[in-house]
Amino acid sequence: MITLQVSLDCADPHRLWRFWAGVLDIPLVWADVEPFLAVGMATHDEIIDLDGRRAWARAVSLIDPNGR
């Protein structure tokens, strides 16, 4: 089996994240940023509020739930 990982650099990663999730029919998976804040590995400047949730300001990822 071949595994593919792609990284994209863009001005609005959350918009691109939603677009590709819709195109590929993949559910959005929210990263848990709280542990990183709790131990000082992230600052509040690196976190945004998005749809009532905390998210990384400049990074997102899509994970295929079927492993394709």
mmCIF file as Biopython writes it, N, C-alpha, C and O atoms, coordinates in Angstrom:
data_model
#
loop_
_atom_site.group_PDB
_atom_site.id
_atom_site.type_symbol
_atom_site.label_atom_id
_atom_site.label_alt_id
_atom_site.label_comp_id
_atom_site.label_asym_id
_atom_site.label_entity_id
_atom_site.label_seq_id
_atom_site.pdbx_PDB_ins_code
_atom_site.Cartn_x
_atom_site.Cartn_y
_atom_site.Cartn_z
_atom_site.occupancy
_atom_site.B_iso_or_equiv
_atom_site.auth_seq_id
_atom_site.auth_asym_id
_atom_site.pdbx_PDB_model_num
ATOM 1   N N  . MET A ? 1  ? 0.833   -1.167 0.000  1.0 0.0 1  A 1 
ATOM 2   C CA . MET A ? 1  ? 0.000   0.000  0.000  1.0 0.0 1  A 1 
ATOM 3   C C  . MET A ? 1  ? 0.889   1.246  0.000  1.0 0.0 1  A 1 
ATOM 4   O O  . MET A ? 1  ? 1.915   1.292  0.678  1.0 0.0 1  A 1 
ATOM 5   N N  . ILE A ? 2  ? 0.483   2.232  -0.758 1.0 0.0 2  A 1 
ATOM 6   C CA . ILE A ? 2  ? 1.221   3.482  -0.844 1.0 0.0 2  A 1 
ATOM 7   C C  . ILE A ? 2  ? 0.563   4.509  0.067  1.0 0.0 2  A 1 
ATOM 8   O O  . ILE A ? 2  ? -0.656  4.674  0.052  1.0 0.0 2  A 1 
ATOM 9   N N  . THR A ? 3  ? 1.368   5.188  0.849  1.0 0.0 3  A 1 
ATOM 10  C CA . THR A ? 3  ? 0.882   6.257  1.714  1.0 0.0 3  A 1 
ATOM 11  C C  . THR A ? 3  ? 1.316   7.585  1.114  1.0 0.0 3  A 1 
ATOM 12  O O  . THR A ? 3  ? 2.450   7.730  0.656  1.0 0.0 3  A 1 
ATOM 13  N N  . LEU A ? 4  ? 0.418   8.539  1.118  1.0 0.0 4  A 1 
ATOM 14  C CA . LEU A ? 4  ? 0.707   9.848  0.549  1.0 0.0 4  A 1 
ATOM 15  C C  . LEU A ? 4  ? 0.448   10.923 1.591  1.0 0.0 4  A 1 
ATOM 16  O O  . LEU A ? 4  ? -0.606  10.954 2.224  1.0 0.0 4  A 1 
ATOM 17  N N  . GLN A ? 5  ? 1.417   11.793 1.756  1.0 0.0 5  A 1 
ATOM 18  C CA . GLN A ? 5  ? 1.253   12.950 2.618  1.0 0.0 5  A 1 
ATOM 19  C C  . GLN A ? 5  ? 1.605   14.180 1.797  1.0 0.0 5  A 1 
ATOM 20  O O  . GLN A ? 5  ? 2.610   14.196 1.087  1.0 0.0 5  A 1 
ATOM 21  N N  . VAL A ? 6  ? 0.776   15.207 1.897  1.0 0.0 6  A 1 
ATOM 22  C CA . VAL A ? 6  ? 0.988   16.433 1.146  1.0 0.0 6  A 1 
ATOM 23  C C  . VAL A ? 6  ? 0.951   17.602 2.120  1.0 0.0 6  A 1 
ATOM 24  O O  . VAL A ? 6  ? 0.069   17.672 2.977  1.0 0.0 6  A 1 
ATOM 25  N N  . SER A ? 7  ? 1.893   18.509 1.995  1.0 0.0 7  A 1 
ATOM 26  C CA . SER A ? 7  ? 1.904   19.729 2.802  1.0 0.0 7  A 1 
ATOM 27  C C  . SER A ? 7  ? 1.680   20.918 1.889  1.0 0.0 7  A 1 
ATOM 28  O O  . SER A ? 7  ? 2.258   21.000 0.806  1.0 0.0 7  A 1 
ATOM 29  N N  . LEU A ? 8  ? 0.838   21.840 2.330  1.0 0.0 8  A 1 
ATOM 30  C CA . LEU A ? 8  ? 0.555   23.043 1.559  1.0 0.0 8  A 1 
ATOM 31  C C  . LEU A ? 8  ? 0.788   24.257 2.443  1.0 0.0 8  A 1 
ATOM 32  O O  . LEU A ? 8  ? 0.421   24.266 3.618  1.0 0.0 8  A 1 
ATOM 33  N N  . ASP A ? 9  ? 1.393   25.268 1.871  1.0 0.0 9  A 1 
ATOM 34  C CA . ASP A ? 9  ? 1.586   26.532 2.563  1.0 0.0 9  A 1 
ATOM 35  C C  . ASP A ? 9  ? 0.614   27.527 1.950  1.0 0.0 9  A 1 
ATOM 36  O O  . ASP A ? 9  ? 0.624   27.734 0.736  1.0 0.0 9  A 1 
ATOM 37  N N  . CYS A ? 10 ? -0.219  28.141 2.767  1.0 0.0 10 A 1 
ATOM 38  C CA . CYS A ? 10 ? -1.215  29.070 2.231  1.0 0.0 10 A 1 
ATOM 39  C C  . CYS A ? 10 ? -1.546  30.138 3.262  1.0 0.0 10 A 1 
ATOM 40  O O  . CYS A ? 10 ? -1.196  30.013 4.436  1.0 0.0 10 A 1 
ATOM 41  N N  . ALA A ? 11 ? -2.215  31.175 2.817  1.0 0.0 11 A 1 
ATOM 42  C CA . ALA A ? 11 ? -2.567  32.287 3.698  1.0 0.0 11 A 1 
ATOM 43  C C  . ALA A ? 11 ? -3.710  31.952 4.650  1.0 0.0 11 A 1 
ATOM 44  O O  . ALA A ? 11 ? -3.773  32.502 5.750  1.0 0.0 11 A 1 
ATOM 45  N N  . ASP A ? 12 ? -4.612  31.065 4.249  1.0 0.0 12 A 1 
ATOM 46  C CA . ASP A ? 12 ? -5.777  30.736 5.074  1.0 0.0 12 A 1 
ATOM 47  C C  . ASP A ? 12 ? -5.928  29.214 5.148  1.0 0.0 12 A 1 
ATOM 48  O O  . ASP A ? 12 ? -6.725  28.635 4.410  1.0 0.0 12 A 1 
ATOM 49  N N  . PRO A ? 13 ? -5.162  28.562 6.040  1.0 0.0 13 A 1 
ATOM 50  C CA . PRO A ? 13 ? -5.207  27.100 6.094  1.0 0.0 13 A 1 
ATOM 51  C C  . PRO A ? 13 ? -6.573  26.538 6.459  1.0 0.0 13 A 1 
ATOM 52  O O  . PRO A ? 13 ? -6.924  25.444 6.015  1.0 0.0 13 A 1 
ATOM 53  N N  . HIS A ? 14 ? -7.349  27.259 7.256  1.0 0.0 14 A 1 
ATOM 54  C CA . HIS A ? 14 ? -8.663  26.751 7.667  1.0 0.0 14 A 1 
ATOM 55  C C  . HIS A ? 14 ? -9.650  26.727 6.501  1.0 0.0 14 A 1 
ATOM 56  O O  . HIS A ? 14 ? -10.472 25.817 6.393  1.0 0.0 14 A 1 
ATOM 57  N N  . ARG A ? 15 ? -9.565  27.707 5.653  1.0 0.0 15 A 1 
ATOM 58  C CA . ARG A ? 15 ? -10.431 27.726 4.460  1.0 0.0 15 A 1 
ATOM 59  C C  . ARG A ? 15 ? -10.057 26.576 3.520  1.0 0.0 15 A 1 
ATOM 60  O O  . ARG A ? 15 ? -10.932 25.887 2.995  1.0 0.0 15 A 1 
ATOM 61  N N  . LEU A ? 16 ? -8.765  26.378 3.317  1.0 0.0 16 A 1 
ATOM 62  C CA . LEU A ? 16 ? -8.297  25.283 2.463  1.0 0.0 16 A 1 
ATOM 63  C C  . LEU A ? 16 ? -8.643  23.932 3.086  1.0 0.0 16 A 1 
ATOM 64  O O  . LEU A ? 16 ? -9.003  22.991 2.379  1.0 0.0 16 A 1 
ATOM 65  N N  . TRP A ? 17 ? -8.533  23.842 4.399  1.0 0.0 17 A 1 
ATOM 66  C CA . TRP A ? 17 ? -8.877  22.633 5.152  1.0 0.0 17 A 1 
ATOM 67  C C  . TRP A ? 17 ? -10.329 22.253 4.896  1.0 0.0 17 A 1 
ATOM 68  O O  . TRP A ? 17 ? -10.621 21.096 4.593  1.0 0.0 17 A 1 
ATOM 69  N N  . ARG A ? 18 ? -11.228 23.198 5.012  1.0 0.0 18 A 1 
ATOM 70  C CA . ARG A ? 18 ? -12.649 22.926 4.778  1.0 0.0 18 A 1 
ATOM 71  C C  . ARG A ? 18 ? -12.925 22.547 3.314  1.0 0.0 18 A 1 
ATOM 72  O O  . ARG A ? 18 ? -13.718 21.648 3.033  1.0 0.0 18 A 1 
ATOM 73  N N  . PHE A ? 19 ? -12.260 23.244 2.398  1.0 0.0 19 A 1 
ATOM 74  C CA . PHE A ? 19 ? -12.448 22.952 0.973  1.0 0.0 19 A 1 
ATOM 75  C C  . PHE A ? 19 ? -12.070 21.508 0.666  1.0 0.0 19 A 1 
ATOM 76  O O  . PHE A ? 19 ? -12.875 20.771 0.097  1.0 0.0 19 A 1 
ATOM 77  N N  . TRP A ? 20 ? -10.857 21.092 1.032  1.0 0.0 20 A 1 
ATOM 78  C CA . TRP A ? 20 ? -10.401 19.741 0.707  1.0 0.0 20 A 1 
ATOM 79  C C  . TRP A ? 20 ? -11.165 18.673 1.475  1.0 0.0 20 A 1 
ATOM 80  O O  . TRP A ? 20 ? -11.365 17.570 0.966  1.0 0.0 20 A 1 
ATOM 81  N N  . ALA A ? 21 ? -11.591 18.982 2.685  1.0 0.0 21 A 1 
ATOM 82  C CA . ALA A ? 21 ? -12.420 18.018 3.425  1.0 0.0 21 A 1 
ATOM 83  C C  . ALA A ? 21 ? -13.711 17.769 2.668  1.0 0.0 21 A 1 
ATOM 84  O O  . ALA A ? 21 ? -14.177 16.632 2.597  1.0 0.0 21 A 1 
ATOM 85  N N  . GLY A ? 22 ? -14.299 18.823 2.096  1.0 0.0 22 A 1 
ATOM 86  C CA . GLY A ? 22 ? -15.523 18.667 1.312  1.0 0.0 22 A 1 
ATOM 87  C C  . GLY A ? 22 ? -15.297 17.931 0.011  1.0 0.0 22 A 1 
ATOM 88  O O  . GLY A ? 22 ? -16.088 17.064 -0.362 1.0 0.0 22 A 1 
ATOM 89  N N  . VAL A ? 23 ? -14.224 18.269 -0.683 1.0 0.0 23 A 1 
ATOM 90  C CA . VAL A ? 23 ? -13.912 17.606 -1.956 1.0 0.0 23 A 1 
ATOM 91  C C  . VAL A ? 23 ? -13.659 16.117 -1.747 1.0 0.0 23 A 1 
ATOM 92  O O  . VAL A ? 23 ? -14.141 15.286 -2.517 1.0 0.0 23 A 1 
ATOM 93  N N  . LEU A ? 24 ? -12.906 15.785 -0.709 1.0 0.0 24 A 1 
ATOM 94  C CA . LEU A ? 24 ? -12.529 14.392 -0.462 1.0 0.0 24 A 1 
ATOM 95  C C  . LEU A ? 24 ? -13.527 13.654 0.422  1.0 0.0 24 A 1 
ATOM 96  O O  . LEU A ? 24 ? -13.361 12.465 0.696  1.0 0.0 24 A 1 
ATOM 97  N N  . ASP A ? 25 ? -14.568 14.362 0.869  1.0 0.0 25 A 1 
ATOM 98  C CA . ASP A ? 25 ? -15.572 13.781 1.760  1.0 0.0 25 A 1 
ATOM 99  C C  . ASP A ? 25 ? -14.931 13.175 3.007  1.0 0.0 25 A 1 
ATOM 100 O O  . ASP A ? 25 ? -15.187 12.025 3.362  1.0 0.0 25 A 1 
ATOM 101 N N  . ILE A ? 26 ? -14.097 13.974 3.657  1.0 0.0 26 A 1 
ATOM 102 C CA . ILE A ? 26 ? -13.402 13.570 4.878  1.0 0.0 26 A 1 
ATOM 103 C C  . ILE A ? 26 ? -13.892 14.470 6.013  1.0 0.0 26 A 1 
ATOM 104 O O  . ILE A ? 26 ? -13.949 15.687 5.839  1.0 0.0 26 A 1 
ATOM 105 N N  . PRO A ? 27 ? -14.244 13.911 7.157  1.0 0.0 27 A 1 
ATOM 106 C CA . PRO A ? 27 ? -14.700 14.750 8.268  1.0 0.0 27 A 1 
ATOM 107 C C  . PRO A ? 27 ? -13.551 15.582 8.830  1.0 0.0 27 A 1 
ATOM 108 O O  . PRO A ? 27 ? -12.397 15.153 8.842  1.0 0.0 27 A 1 
ATOM 109 N N  . LEU A ? 28 ? -13.893 16.772 9.290  1.0 0.0 28 A 1 
ATOM 110 C CA . LEU A ? 28 ? -12.891 17.623 9.926  1.0 0.0 28 A 1 
ATOM 111 C C  . LEU A ? 28 ? -12.546 17.047 11.293 1.0 0.0 28 A 1 
ATOM 112 O O  . LEU A ? 28 ? -13.433 16.706 12.076 1.0 0.0 28 A 1 
ATOM 113 N N  . VAL A ? 29 ? -11.261 16.943 11.570 1.0 0.0 29 A 1 
ATOM 114 C CA . VAL A ? 29 ? -10.787 16.463 12.865 1.0 0.0 29 A 1 
ATOM 115 C C  . VAL A ? 29 ? -10.094 17.636 13.553 1.0 0.0 29 A 1 
ATOM 116 O O  . VAL A ? 29 ? -9.155  18.223 13.015 1.0 0.0 29 A 1 
ATOM 117 N N  . TRP A ? 30 ? -10.564 17.959 14.726 1.0 0.0 30 A 1 
ATOM 118 C CA . TRP A ? 30 ? -10.015 19.095 15.460 1.0 0.0 30 A 1 
ATOM 119 C C  . TRP A ? 30 ? -8.878  18.631 16.353 1.0 0.0 30 A 1 
ATOM 120 O O  . TRP A ? 30 ? -9.028  17.679 17.119 1.0 0.0 30 A 1 
ATOM 121 N N  . ALA A ? 31 ? -7.741  19.305 16.252 1.0 0.0 31 A 1 
ATOM 122 C CA . ALA A ? 31 ? -6.600  18.992 17.111 1.0 0.0 31 A 1 
ATOM 123 C C  . ALA A ? 31 ? -6.878  19.512 18.514 1.0 0.0 31 A 1 
ATOM 124 O O  . ALA A ? 31 ? -7.462  20.584 18.674 1.0 0.0 31 A 1 
ATOM 125 N N  . ASP A ? 32 ? -6.468  18.772 19.517 1.0 0.0 32 A 1 
ATOM 126 C CA . ASP A ? 32 ? -6.648  19.191 20.907 1.0 0.0 32 A 1 
ATOM 127 C C  . ASP A ? 32 ? -5.452  20.062 21.305 1.0 0.0 32 A 1 
ATOM 128 O O  . ASP A ? 32 ? -4.363  19.549 21.560 1.0 0.0 32 A 1 
ATOM 129 N N  . VAL A ? 33 ? -5.657  21.351 21.354 1.0 0.0 33 A 1 
ATOM 130 C CA . VAL A ? 33 ? -4.572  22.281 21.667 1.0 0.0 33 A 1 
ATOM 131 C C  . VAL A ? 33 ? -4.388  22.501 23.164 1.0 0.0 33 A 1 
ATOM 132 O O  . VAL A ? 33 ? -3.354  23.015 23.589 1.0 0.0 33 A 1 
ATOM 133 N N  . GLU A ? 34 ? -5.363  22.123 23.956 1.0 0.0 34 A 1 
ATOM 134 C CA . GLU A ? 34 ? -5.330  22.386 25.393 1.0 0.0 34 A 1 
ATOM 135 C C  . GLU A ? 34 ? -4.098  21.816 26.100 1.0 0.0 34 A 1 
ATOM 136 O O  . GLU A ? 34 ? -3.493  22.525 26.904 1.0 0.0 34 A 1 
ATOM 137 N N  . PRO A ? 35 ? -3.703  20.571 25.835 1.0 0.0 35 A 1 
ATOM 138 C CA . PRO A ? 35 ? -2.516  20.047 26.524 1.0 0.0 35 A 1 
ATOM 139 C C  . PRO A ? 35 ? -1.258  20.866 26.228 1.0 0.0 35 A 1 
ATOM 140 O O  . PRO A ? 35 ? -0.402  21.021 27.098 1.0 0.0 35 A 1 
ATOM 141 N N  . PHE A ? 36 ? -1.144  21.381 25.027 1.0 0.0 36 A 1 
ATOM 142 C CA . PHE A ? 36 ? 0.024   22.178 24.661 1.0 0.0 36 A 1 
ATOM 143 C C  . PHE A ? 36 ? 0.027   23.511 25.398 1.0 0.0 36 A 1 
ATOM 144 O O  . PHE A ? 36 ? 1.080   23.996 25.812 1.0 0.0 36 A 1 
ATOM 145 N N  . LEU A ? 37 ? -1.155  24.101 25.559 1.0 0.0 37 A 1 
ATOM 146 C CA . LEU A ? 37 ? -1.260  25.339 26.340 1.0 0.0 37 A 1 
ATOM 147 C C  . LEU A ? 37 ? -0.953  25.080 27.810 1.0 0.0 37 A 1 
ATOM 148 O O  . LEU A ? 37 ? -0.274  25.876 28.459 1.0 0.0 37 A 1 
ATOM 149 N N  . ALA A ? 38 ? -1.455  23.966 28.331 1.0 0.0 38 A 1 
ATOM 150 C CA . ALA A ? 38 ? -1.315  23.656 29.755 1.0 0.0 38 A 1 
ATOM 151 C C  . ALA A ? 38 ? 0.141   23.511 30.189 1.0 0.0 38 A 1 
ATOM 152 O O  . ALA A ? 38 ? 0.494   23.891 31.305 1.0 0.0 38 A 1 
ATOM 153 N N  . VAL A ? 39 ? 0.975   22.971 29.328 1.0 0.0 39 A 1 
ATOM 154 C CA . VAL A ? 39 ? 2.378   22.753 29.707 1.0 0.0 39 A 1 
ATOM 155 C C  . VAL A ? 39 ? 3.311   23.815 29.138 1.0 0.0 39 A 1 
ATOM 156 O O  . VAL A ? 39 ? 4.531   23.701 29.255 1.0 0.0 39 A 1 
ATOM 157 N N  . GLY A ? 40 ? 2.744   24.839 28.527 1.0 0.0 40 A 1 
ATOM 158 C CA . GLY A ? 40 ? 3.561   25.934 28.019 1.0 0.0 40 A 1 
ATOM 159 C C  . GLY A ? 40 ? 4.240   25.678 26.685 1.0 0.0 40 A 1 
ATOM 160 O O  . GLY A ? 40 ? 5.155   26.411 26.310 1.0 0.0 40 A 1 
ATOM 161 N N  . MET A ? 41 ? 3.810   24.654 25.963 1.0 0.0 41 A 1 
ATOM 162 C CA . MET A ? 41 ? 4.394   24.359 24.651 1.0 0.0 41 A 1 
ATOM 163 C C  . MET A ? 41 ? 3.727   25.166 23.543 1.0 0.0 41 A 1 
ATOM 164 O O  . MET A ? 41 ? 4.151   25.100 22.389 1.0 0.0 41 A 1 
ATOM 165 N N  . ALA A ? 42 ? 2.697   25.920 23.880 1.0 0.0 42 A 1 
ATOM 166 C CA . ALA A ? 42 ? 2.015   26.793 22.925 1.0 0.0 42 A 1 
ATOM 167 C C  . ALA A ? 42 ? 1.565   28.033 23.681 1.0 0.0 42 A 1 
ATOM 168 O O  . ALA A ? 42 ? 1.328   27.992 24.888 1.0 0.0 42 A 1 
ATOM 169 N N  . THR A ? 43 ? 1.452   29.122 22.958 1.0 0.0 43 A 1 
ATOM 170 C CA . THR A ? 43 ? 0.966   30.356 23.560 1.0 0.0 43 A 1 
ATOM 171 C C  . THR A ? 43 ? -0.412  30.678 22.989 1.0 0.0 43 A 1 
ATOM 172 O O  . THR A ? 43 ? -0.822  30.109 21.977 1.0 0.0 43 A 1 
ATOM 173 N N  . HIS A ? 44 ? -1.106  31.572 23.632 1.0 0.0 44 A 1 
ATOM 174 C CA . HIS A ? 44 ? -2.435  31.962 23.149 1.0 0.0 44 A 1 
ATOM 175 C C  . HIS A ? 44 ? -2.349  32.675 21.802 1.0 0.0 44 A 1 
ATOM 176 O O  . HIS A ? 44 ? -3.349  32.755 21.088 1.0 0.0 44 A 1 
ATOM 177 N N  . ASP A ? 45 ? -1.174  33.194 21.443 1.0 0.0 45 A 1 
ATOM 178 C CA . ASP A ? 45 ? -0.990  33.815 20.122 1.0 0.0 45 A 1 
ATOM 179 C C  . ASP A ? 45 ? -1.030  32.784 19.004 1.0 0.0 45 A 1 
ATOM 180 O O  . ASP A ? 45 ? -1.299  33.130 17.854 1.0 0.0 45 A 1 
ATOM 181 N N  . GLU A ? 46 ? -0.765  31.521 19.327 1.0 0.0 46 A 1 
ATOM 182 C CA . GLU A ? 46 ? -0.741  30.465 18.322 1.0 0.0 46 A 1 
ATOM 183 C C  . GLU A ? 46 ? -2.097  29.764 18.160 1.0 0.0 46 A 1 
ATOM 184 O O  . GLU A ? 46 ? -2.254  28.870 17.328 1.0 0.0 46 A 1 
ATOM 185 N N  . ILE A ? 47 ? -3.060  30.186 18.964 1.0 0.0 47 A 1 
ATOM 186 C CA . ILE A ? 47 ? -4.374  29.550 19.002 1.0 0.0 47 A 1 
ATOM 187 C C  . ILE A ? 47 ? -5.442  30.561 18.581 1.0 0.0 47 A 1 
ATOM 188 O O  . ILE A ? 47 ? -5.351  31.739 18.926 1.0 0.0 47 A 1 
ATOM 189 N N  . ILE A ? 48 ? -6.454  30.104 17.835 1.0 0.0 48 A 1 
ATOM 190 C CA . ILE A ? 48 ? -7.588  30.954 17.493 1.0 0.0 48 A 1 
ATOM 191 C C  . ILE A ? 48 ? -8.878  30.256 17.895 1.0 0.0 48 A 1 
ATOM 192 O O  . ILE A ? 48 ? -8.899  29.045 18.115 1.0 0.0 48 A 1 
ATOM 193 N N  . ASP A ? 49 ? -9.935  31.017 17.987 1.0 0.0 49 A 1 
ATOM 194 C CA . ASP A ? 49 ? -11.260 30.449 18.189 1.0 0.0 49 A 1 
ATOM 195 C C  . ASP A ? 49 ? -11.895 30.290 16.822 1.0 0.0 49 A 1 
ATOM 196 O O  . ASP A ? 49 ? -12.006 31.257 16.068 1.0 0.0 49 A 1 
ATOM 197 N N  . LEU A ? 50 ? -12.308 29.082 16.501 1.0 0.0 50 A 1 
ATOM 198 C CA . LEU A ? 50 ? -12.884 28.774 15.205 1.0 0.0 50 A 1 
ATOM 199 C C  . LEU A ? 50 ? -14.114 27.906 15.431 1.0 0.0 50 A 1 
ATOM 200 O O  . LEU A ? 50 ? -14.013 26.797 15.955 1.0 0.0 50 A 1 
ATOM 201 N N  . ASP A ? 51 ? -15.264 28.412 15.038 1.0 0.0 51 A 1 
ATOM 202 C CA . ASP A ? 51 ? -16.515 27.674 15.219 1.0 0.0 51 A 1 
ATOM 203 C C  . ASP A ? 51 ? -16.747 27.274 16.675 1.0 0.0 51 A 1 
ATOM 204 O O  . ASP A ? 51 ? -17.276 26.198 16.952 1.0 0.0 51 A 1 
ATOM 205 N N  . GLY A ? 52 ? -16.351 28.138 17.595 1.0 0.0 52 A 1 
ATOM 206 C CA . GLY A ? 52 ? -16.545 27.861 19.013 1.0 0.0 52 A 1 
ATOM 207 C C  . GLY A ? 52 ? -15.549 26.885 19.602 1.0 0.0 52 A 1 
ATOM 208 O O  . GLY A ? 52 ? -15.726 26.423 20.729 1.0 0.0 52 A 1 
ATOM 209 N N  . ARG A ? 53 ? -14.515 26.568 18.866 1.0 0.0 53 A 1 
ATOM 210 C CA . ARG A ? 53 ? -13.475 25.646 19.342 1.0 0.0 53 A 1 
ATOM 211 C C  . ARG A ? 53 ? -12.126 26.327 19.230 1.0 0.0 53 A 1 
ATOM 212 O O  . ARG A ? 53 ? -11.949 27.258 18.443 1.0 0.0 53 A 1 
ATOM 213 N N  . ARG A ? 54 ? -11.184 25.858 20.016 1.0 0.0 54 A 1 
ATOM 214 C CA . ARG A ? 54 ? -9.822  26.343 19.886 1.0 0.0 54 A 1 
ATOM 215 C C  . ARG A ? 54 ? -9.104  25.519 18.828 1.0 0.0 54 A 1 
ATOM 216 O O  . ARG A ? 54 ? -9.239  24.297 18.765 1.0 0.0 54 A 1 
ATOM 217 N N  . ALA A ? 55 ? -8.345  26.213 18.007 1.0 0.0 55 A 1 
ATOM 218 C CA . ALA A ? 55 ? -7.612  25.536 16.930 1.0 0.0 55 A 1 
ATOM 219 C C  . ALA A ? 55 ? -6.257  26.210 16.756 1.0 0.0 55 A 1 
ATOM 220 O O  . ALA A ? 55 ? -6.062  27.359 17.151 1.0 0.0 55 A 1 
ATOM 221 N N  . TRP A ? 56 ? -5.333  25.476 16.161 1.0 0.0 56 A 1 
ATOM 222 C CA . TRP A ? 56 ? -4.050  26.086 15.815 1.0 0.0 56 A 1 
ATOM 223 C C  . TRP A ? 56 ? -4.309  27.182 14.793 1.0 0.0 56 A 1 
ATOM 224 O O  . TRP A ? 56 ? -5.102  26.997 13.870 1.0 0.0 56 A 1 
ATOM 225 N N  . ALA A ? 57 ? -3.659  28.300 14.947 1.0 0.0 57 A 1 
ATOM 226 C CA . ALA A ? 57 ? -3.880  29.443 14.057 1.0 0.0 57 A 1 
ATOM 227 C C  . ALA A ? 57 ? -3.324  29.206 12.661 1.0 0.0 57 A 1 
ATOM 228 O O  . ALA A ? 57 ? -3.891  29.691 11.681 1.0 0.0 57 A 1 
ATOM 229 N N  . ARG A ? 58 ? -2.222  28.469 12.554 1.0 0.0 58 A 1 
ATOM 230 C CA . ARG A ? 58 ? -1.554  28.353 11.259 1.0 0.0 58 A 1 
ATOM 231 C C  . ARG A ? 58 ? -1.342  26.924 10.773 1.0 0.0 58 A 1 
ATOM 232 O O  . ARG A ? 58 ? -0.553  26.691 9.857  1.0 0.0 58 A 1 
ATOM 233 N N  . ALA A ? 59 ? -2.032  25.979 11.372 1.0 0.0 59 A 1 
ATOM 234 C CA . ALA A ? 59 ? -1.821  24.591 10.945 1.0 0.0 59 A 1 
ATOM 235 C C  . ALA A ? 59 ? -3.091  23.767 11.125 1.0 0.0 59 A 1 
ATOM 236 O O  . ALA A ? 59 ? -3.793  23.905 12.127 1.0 0.0 59 A 1 
ATOM 237 N N  . VAL A ? 60 ? -3.376  22.927 10.169 1.0 0.0 60 A 1 
ATOM 238 C CA . VAL A ? 60 ? -4.490  21.981 10.230 1.0 0.0 60 A 1 
ATOM 239 C C  . VAL A ? 60 ? -4.065  20.712 9.498  1.0 0.0 60 A 1 
ATOM 240 O O  . VAL A ? 60 ? -3.052  20.707 8.798  1.0 0.0 60 A 1 
ATOM 241 N N  . SER A ? 61 ? -4.821  19.652 9.657  1.0 0.0 61 A 1 
ATOM 242 C CA . SER A ? 61 ? -4.525  18.436 8.908  1.0 0.0 61 A 1 
ATOM 243 C C  . SER A ? 61 ? -5.817  17.687 8.619  1.0 0.0 61 A 1 
ATOM 244 O O  . SER A ? 61 ? -6.802  17.785 9.351  1.0 0.0 61 A 1 
ATOM 245 N N  . LEU A ? 62 ? -5.775  16.948 7.544  1.0 0.0 62 A 1 
ATOM 246 C CA . LEU A ? 62 ? -6.885  16.051 7.182  1.0 0.0 62 A 1 
ATOM 247 C C  . LEU A ? 62 ? -6.383  14.623 7.322  1.0 0.0 62 A 1 
ATOM 248 O O  . LEU A ? 62 ? -5.273  14.297 6.901  1.0 0.0 62 A 1 
ATOM 249 N N  . ILE A ? 63 ? -7.203  13.789 7.913  1.0 0.0 63 A 1 
ATOM 250 C CA . ILE A ? 63 ? -6.841  12.384 8.078  1.0 0.0 63 A 1 
ATOM 251 C C  . ILE A ? 63 ? -7.969  11.558 7.502  1.0 0.0 63 A 1 
ATOM 252 O O  . ILE A ? 63 ? -9.123  11.709 7.902  1.0 0.0 63 A 1 
ATOM 253 N N  . ASP A ? 64 ? -7.646  10.695 6.576  1.0 0.0 64 A 1 
ATOM 254 C CA . ASP A ? 64 ? -8.647  9.839  5.968  1.0 0.0 64 A 1 
ATOM 255 C C  . ASP A ? 64 ? -9.060  8.765  6.974  1.0 0.0 64 A 1 
ATOM 256 O O  . ASP A ? 64 ? -8.237  7.928  7.348  1.0 0.0 64 A 1 
ATOM 257 N N  . PRO A ? 65 ? -10.308 8.773  7.415  1.0 0.0 65 A 1 
ATOM 258 C CA . PRO A ? 65 ? -10.742 7.790  8.420  1.0 0.0 65 A 1 
ATOM 259 C C  . PRO A ? 65 ? -10.717 6.356  7.906  1.0 0.0 65 A 1 
ATOM 260 O O  . PRO A ? 65 ? -10.716 5.415  8.700  1.0 0.0 65 A 1 
ATOM 261 N N  . ASN A ? 66 ? -10.698 6.178  6.584  1.0 0.0 66 A 1 
ATOM 262 C CA . ASN A ? 66 ? -10.647 4.833  6.015  1.0 0.0 66 A 1 
ATOM 263 C C  . ASN A ? 66 ? -9.242  4.380  5.670  1.0 0.0 66 A 1 
ATOM 264 O O  . ASN A ? 66 ? -9.049  3.271  5.172  1.0 0.0 66 A 1 
ATOM 265 N N  . GLY A ? 67 ? -8.268  5.221  5.928  1.0 0.0 67 A 1 
ATOM 266 C CA . GLY A ? 67 ? -6.875  4.861  5.667  1.0 0.0 67 A 1 
ATOM 267 C C  . GLY A ? 67 ? -6.517  4.774  4.195  1.0 0.0 67 A 1 
ATOM 268 O O  . GLY A ? 67 ? -5.537  4.129  3.823  1.0 0.0 67 A 1 
ATOM 269 N N  . ARG A ? 68 ? -7.329  5.440  3.342  1.0 0.0 68 A 1 
ATOM 270 C CA . ARG A ? 68 ? -7.033  5.409  1.911  1.0 0.0 68 A 1 
ATOM 271 C C  . ARG A ? 68 ? -5.975  6.421  1.555  1.0 0.0 68 A 1 
ATOM 272 O O  . ARG A ? 68 ? -5.598  6.536  0.389  1.0 0.0 68 A 1 
#
